[in-house]
Amino acid sequence: MIRTVAADMDSVVRIEDLSQEFDKVVERVIGTVGVAYTAIGSDRLEGISRIERQVDACARAYVAGRCDRNLWLQVLDDYERSWLVAADLASVDAPVTQTMAA
């Protein structure tokens, strides 16, 4: 059974679609961070674990109609940025290019 909720009269938010968007971000992170992953300290990985929980919570809220697409995309940006910062590949304030279609 596919879990869906009407986000507005013209669109439906499906957890499967959000998962695919998240997978694209993960692929970009893997491609960018690569071997730098082994140099990431456990303290930084704890921060990433927190943002992963935020991604999950936001996805559930979005499907339930409790947040909007802009917040979802911001959380994905924050997730990607947290990996880049953890791997010392970007500063905290550096913009992350988001290529998701609205």
Sequence and secondary structure as in RCSB ss.txt:
>XXXX:A:sequence
MIRTVAADMDSVVRIEDLSQEFDKVVERVIGTVGVAYTAIGSDRLEGISRIERQVDACARAYVAGRCDRNLWLQV
LDDYERSWLVAADLASVDAPVTQTMAA
>XXXX:A:secstr
   EEEEETTEEEEHHHHHHHHHHHHHHHHHHHGGGGGG  HHHHHHHHHHHHHHHHHHHHHHTTSS HHHHHHH
HHHHHHHHHHHTTSS TT         
